[in-house]
Amino acid sequence: KDTFPSLYIFQKGGPYHDLLHSVLGAYTCYRPDVGYVQGMSFIAAVLILNLEEAGAFIAFANLLNKPCQLAFFRVDHSMMLKYFAAFEVFFEENLPKLFHHFKSYNLTPDIYLIDWIFTLYSKSLPLDLACRVWDVFCRDGEEFLFRTGLGILRIYEDILLQMDFIHIAQFLTKLPEDITSEKLFSCITSIQMQNSNKKWAQVFASLMKDSKEGDKNHSPALKS
C-alpha cells in the first residue's frame, strides 16, 4: 500500500496491485535465500510501469542479482560496510565540508544510503527523475548509484550544513519535489569519482583486499 501512493494504481483495488504482488511473489519463490525485503516493491513497480509482466519479472530478477543489490537485499553487513566505506572516500574527496559536518553528528551513510540503494532512488526522487537515474545506472553500473548520492548531497550542501542529525535524516529520506533533472545531472557530472588516481572499482577492490588480509591475520589457524 505504500508503493507510489500518489499514483493510486498499486494500492488494493488498483489496476496494478495484483501484478505487483505476482512479480514479488514469483521472486520470493525464485530466490528464497533473498526473499522479500521492504523497498523491493518500488523497483518492481517501476518495471511494471514500463514492461509487461514476464519482462518485468526477468528485469527485476536480473537487477537484484547485481552484486551491490544482492549485498543490500541479503543484508550482508560486511559487504554493505565496504560499499559505505568506498562511498565515504569519494564523499570526503568531493564534499569535504559536508563530510566533516556529517561526521560531527556521527551521521553515517547507512542512515540515508540504504533507502536510496534499496529503492534505486525511486522512493526519494520524483519518479520521472528516478527513471533517468536508472537509465544511466543500467549503462554505467553500481558506481553511478553512489555518484548520484553524492550529486544529491552536492545540490543540498548549503541547506544540509545548517541542519542537525534529525533534520538531515528526515530531509534525505524524502527529497524536495522541485528537484530538476538539469540540476541533478549537472551536480552528478561535477562529482569526481577518482581518489589518488583510483577509480570507484579500484577503491572498492582495495577495501575488499584489505578485508581479506585482515581476516587472514585474525584466523585461528595463523595464531596456532
PEHUJO-V871558 format. One record per residue. OMEGA is omega as a letter, one per 20 degrees, with the letter a starting at -180 (none if undefined). Layout:
[[OMEGA] [OMEGA]]
//
This chain:
[[a] [a] [a] [a] [a] [a] [r] [a] [r] [r] [a] [a] [r] [a] [a] [a] [a] [r] [r] [r] [r] [a] [a] [r] [r] [a] [a] [r] [a] [a] [r] [r] [r] [r] [r] [r] [a] [a] [r] [a] [r] [r] [r] [a] [r] [a] [r] [r] [a] [a] [r] [a] [a] [r] [r] [r] [a] [r] [r] [a] [r] [r] [a] [r] [r] [a] [a] [a] [a] [r] [a] [a] [r] [a] [r] [a] [a] [r] [r] [r] [r] [r] [r] [a] [r] [r] [a] [r] [a] [r] [a] [a] [a] [a] [a] [a] [a] [r] [a] [r] [r] [a] [a] [r] [a] [a] [a] [a] [a] [a] [r] [a] [a] [a] [r] [a] [r] [a] [a] [r] [a] [r] [a] [a] [r] [a] [a] [r] [r] [r] [r] [r] [r] [a] [a] [r] [r] [r] [a] [r] [a] [r] [a] [r] [a] [r] [r] [r] [r] [r] [r] [r] [r] [r] [a] [a] [a] [r] [a] [r] [r] [a] [r] [a] [a] [a] [r] [a] [r] [a] [a] [r] [r] [a] [r] [a] [a] [r] [a] [r] [a] [a] [a] [a] [r] [a] [r] [a] [a] [r] [r] [r] [r] [a] [a] [a] [r] [r] [a] [a] [a] [r] [a] [r] [r] [r] [r] [a] [r] [a] [a] [r] [r] [r] [r] [a] [r] [a] [r] [a] [a] [a] [a] [none]]
//
